[in-house]
Amino acid sequence: MQDTVRRPATRPQAEALALFTVLLIVDSFHYIFARLYLPYFHPATSAFYVLAVAAVELGLYALIRRQLAWRAARQHLWFFLSIGFLIAGATVLGFAGIAYIDPGTASMLAKTGVIINLLLGVFWLRERLSRTQMAGAAIAVAGALTISFRLDNVVQWGALLILASTLMYSLHTAIVKRWGGSMDFLMFFFYRVLFTAAFLFVFSVGSGNFTWPGPYPWLLLIVGGTVDVVISRALYYQTLRMLTMSVHTIILTVSPVVAVVFALFLFGTFPGTQELIGGALVLVGVATVTRG
């Protein structure tokens, strides 16, 4: 009788597993960082510094690789102005919403972006929707309504800010999908971040809330810009190449669970019963849509 030999995971499989593990962790940090910035900055100001840090890092990387081309910004000026404004607005609304709602609930609610992207694809990009996807969308919308409409006006306002943020970000995604597919990725990523930072600077100064960070806030901002923007998005696109969009999205539905754990550990916050039920419906709906 021959012994069965178990083969270790191949190197590509091990690499994919490691990348996804790191991605799930850093993807869950978005609203965690937003909460950490609250005691120090107005949402527009903290968002500006985070994107500015990321823009400097990406710009230096592009310079080192000799891939920085200003012509790309001139050729696609209106494209970058449009998505820069939408991402800036989405970031400010999301950072503002976290003052009223815990990071775990915000992370679950933000997953409705998958449903919004789906609907934009149907009504704007003329894509087709299966019955399974329609059912999943309905479940996710029910979950979002469960979280958003309740007697607690503070939580309700925070949920509406997160939903508005998600809508603006989804609009940017639809624009990128329609007109940004042929661009060099590094140039697209750099100018996306740079134009967003420029709009956030205008929002911060225009609202009279611009302030200069102290030493400790600077450390938070540098870590946030590096982890939440540069590393997170680089891992997102790298892992997207390894799996289909559907499987990729399903795996990322786990990130709100990680966010809940970190929020409990760092801030002592935990979603209420209604938020947990609504969040579960959102995640089930998103998983149903992506599998359909």
C-alpha positions in Angstrom: 0.0 0.0 0.0 1.5 3.3 -1.1 1.4 6.3 1.2 -0.4 9.3 -0.1 1.9 12.3 -0.5 0.4 15.7 0.0 1.9 18.3 -2.3 2.5 21.7 -0.8 0.7 24.6 -2.3 2.4 25.9 -5.5 4.2 29.1 -5.4 1.6 31.1 -7.4 -1.1 29.8 -5.0 0.9 30.7 -1.9 1.6 34.2 -3.4 -2.1 34.7 -4.2 -3.1 33.7 -0.7 -0.5 36.0 0.9 -1.5 38.9 -1.3 -5.2 38.4 -0.5 -4.6 38.1 3.2 -2.7 41.5 3.2 -5.4 43.0 0.9 -8.2 42.0 3.3 -6.4 43.7 6.2 -5.4 46.9 4.4 -8.8 47.2 2.7 -10.5 47.1 6.1 -8.4 50.0 7.3 -10.1 52.8 5.3 -12.7 53.8 7.9 -10.4 52.9 10.7 -7.9 55.5 9.5 -10.8 58.0 9.0 -11.8 57.5 12.6 -8.2 58.0 13.8 -7.9 61.3 12.0 -11.1 62.7 13.5 -9.6 64.3 16.7 -7.0 66.2 14.7 -8.6 67.4 11.4 -11.7 68.3 9.5 -12.6 65.5 7.1 -11.6 67.5 4.0 -8.2 68.4 5.6 -7.3 64.8 6.6 -8.5 63.5 3.2 -6.2 66.1 1.5 -3.1 65.1 3.4 -3.7 61.4 2.9 -4.1 61.8 -0.9 -1.2 64.3 -1.0 1.1 61.8 0.7 0.0 59.1 -1.8 0.5 61.5 -4.8 4.1 62.3 -3.7 5.0 58.6 -3.3 3.5 57.7 -6.7 5.1 60.6 -8.4 8.5 59.7 -7.0 8.0 56.1 -8.1 7.1 57.3 -11.6 10.1 59.6 -11.8 12.5 56.8 -10.7 11.0 54.5 -13.4 11.1 57.4 -15.9 7.4 57.0 -16.6 6.1 60.4 -15.5 4.5 62.0 -18.5 2.6 65.3 -18.1 1.2 64.9 -21.5 -1.3 62.3 -20.2 -2.8 64.9 -17.9 -3.2 67.4 -20.7 -4.7 64.9 -23.1 -7.3 63.6 -20.5 -7.8 66.8 -18.5 -11.6 66.6 -18.3 -11.5 62.9 -17.5 -9.1 63.5 -14.5 -11.1 66.6 -13.4 -14.3 64.6 -13.4 -13.0 61.6 -11.4 -10.9 63.8 -9.2 -13.9 65.8 -8.1 -16.0 62.6 -7.6 -13.3 60.8 -5.5 -12.7 63.9 -3.5 -16.3 64.3 -2.7 -16.7 60.7 -1.9 -13.7 60.8 0.5 -14.9 63.8 2.4 -18.4 62.4 2.8 -17.0 59.1 3.9 -14.6 60.7 6.4 -17.4 62.9 7.7 -19.8 60.0 8.0 -17.5 58.1 10.3 -18.1 60.7 13.0 -21.7 59.4 13.3 -21.4 55.7 12.6 -18.9 53.0 13.7 -16.2 51.9 11.2 -17.5 48.3 10.9 -21.1 49.4 10.0 -19.6 52.0 7.5 -17.5 49.3 5.9 -20.5 47.0 5.5 -22.7 49.8 4.1 -20.0 50.8 1.6 -20.3 47.4 0.0 -23.5 48.7 -1.6 -21.1 50.2 -4.1 -21.1 46.9 -5.9 -24.9 47.2 -6.4 -24.7 50.8 -7.5 -22.0 49.9 -10.0 -24.2 47.1 -11.3 -27.2 49.5 -11.8 -25.0 52.1 -13.5 -23.8 49.3 -15.8 -27.4 48.5 -16.7 -28.8 52.0 -17.2 -25.7 53.8 -18.5 -23.4 51.2 -20.0 -26.3 49.1 -21.3 -25.1 45.9 -19.6 -27.6 43.1 -18.9 -28.7 41.9 -15.5 -29.7 38.3 -14.6 -32.5 37.3 -12.3 -30.0 36.2 -9.7 -28.3 39.5 -9.8 -31.6 41.3 -9.5 -32.4 39.3 -6.4 -29.0 40.0 -4.9 -29.4 43.7 -5.6 -32.8 43.7 -3.9 -31.4 42.0 -0.8 -28.5 44.4 -0.6 -30.8 47.4 -0.9 -33.0 46.0 1.9 -29.9 45.8 4.0 -28.9 49.4 3.3 -32.4 50.5 4.2 -32.3 48.5 7.4 -29.2 50.4 8.5 -30.1 53.8 7.2 -33.7 54.3 8.3 -34.0 54.0 12.1 -35.1 56.2 15.0 -31.5 57.1 15.9 -31.0 60.3 13.8 -27.2 60.3 14.4 -26.7 56.8 13.0 -29.2 57.6 10.2 -27.2 60.7 9.2 -23.9 58.8 9.2 -25.4 56.0 7.1 -26.7 58.5 4.5 -23.3 60.2 4.3 -21.6 56.8 3.7 -24.2 56.0 1.0 -23.7 59.3 -0.7 -20.0 58.7 -0.6 -20.4 55.3 -2.1 -22.6 56.7 -4.9 -20.0 59.3 -5.9 -17.3 56.7 -5.9 -19.4 54.4 -8.0 -19.9 57.2 -10.5 -16.2 57.6 -10.8 -15.9 53.9 -11.4 -18.4 54.0 -14.2 -16.5 56.9 -15.8 -13.2 55.0 -15.5 -14.8 51.9 -17.0 -16.1 53.8 -20.0 -13.2 56.1 -20.8 -10.1 55.1 -18.8 -9.4 51.5 -19.9 -6.7 52.3 -22.4 -4.5 54.4 -20.2 -1.1 53.4 -18.8 -1.9 52.2 -15.3 0.8 54.1 -13.4 -0.1 57.4 -15.1 -3.8 56.8 -14.5 -3.2 56.0 -10.9 -0.9 59.0 -10.3 -3.1 61.6 -11.9 -6.2 60.1 -10.3 -4.6 60.6 -6.9 -3.1 64.0 -7.8 -6.3 65.6 -9.1 -8.2 64.2 -6.1 -5.7 65.8 -3.8 -6.0 69.1 -5.6 -9.8 69.2 -5.2 -9.5 68.2 -1.5 -7.1 71.1 -1.0 -9.7 73.4 -2.5 -12.4 71.9 -0.2 -10.2 72.3 2.9 -9.0 75.8 2.3 -12.4 77.0 0.9 -14.2 75.7 4.0 -11.7 77.5 6.3 -10.6 74.2 7.9 -7.0 73.9 6.6 -4.5 73.3 9.4 -0.9 72.2 9.6 -0.4 68.7 11.2 1.7 68.2 14.3 4.4 65.4 14.5 2.0 62.5 15.6 -0.8 63.4 13.1 1.9 63.5 10.4 2.9 60.0 11.2 -0.8 58.9 11.0 -1.2 60.6 7.7 1.9 59.2 6.1 1.0 55.7 7.2 -2.6 56.2 6.0 -1.6 57.5 2.6 0.9 54.7 2.1 -1.4 51.9 3.4 -4.9 53.1 2.6 -4.1 54.4 -0.9 -0.8 53.2 -2.4 -0.5 49.7 -1.0 -4.3 49.0 -0.9 -5.0 49.9 -4.5 -1.8 48.3 -5.8 -2.8 45.0 -4.1 -6.4 45.4 -5.3 -5.4 45.6 -9.0 -2.6 43.0 -8.6 -5.0 40.4 -7.1 -7.7 41.3 -9.6 -5.4 40.0 -12.3 -5.3 36.6 -10.5 -9.0 36.0 -10.2 -12.3 36.8 -12.0 -14.1 40.0 -10.9 -16.9 38.0 -9.3 -14.6 35.9 -7.1 -12.5 38.9 -6.3 -15.5 40.8 -5.1 -16.9 37.9 -3.0 -13.6 37.5 -1.2 -13.5 41.3 -0.4 -16.9 41.0 1.3 -15.0 39.6 4.2 -13.2 43.0 4.7 -16.0 44.5 6.8 -15.7 41.7 9.2 -12.0 42.5 9.7 -13.0 46.2 10.1 -15.5 45.3 12.8 -12.7 43.4 14.7 -10.2 46.3 14.4 -12.8 48.9 15.4 -13.7 46.8 18.5 -10.0 46.5 19.4 -9.1 50.2 18.8 -12.2 52.1 19.6 -14.4 49.7 21.6 -17.2 50.2 19.1 -19.4 47.4 17.7 -22.4 47.5 15.4 -25.9 47.3 17.0 -28.3 44.5 16.2 -30.0 46.5 13.5 -26.7 47.4 11.9 -25.5 43.8 12.0 -28.7 42.5 10.4 -28.6 45.2 7.7 -24.9 44.7 7.1 -25.4 40.9 6.8 -28.1 41.5 4.2 -25.8 43.8 2.2 -23.0 41.3 2.2 -25.3 38.4 1.2 -26.8 40.6 -1.6 -23.3 41.5 -2.9 -22.2 37.9 -2.8 -25.4 36.9 -4.7 -24.9 39.5 -7.3 -21.3 38.6 -8.0 -22.1 34.9 -8.3 -25.0 35.6 -10.6 
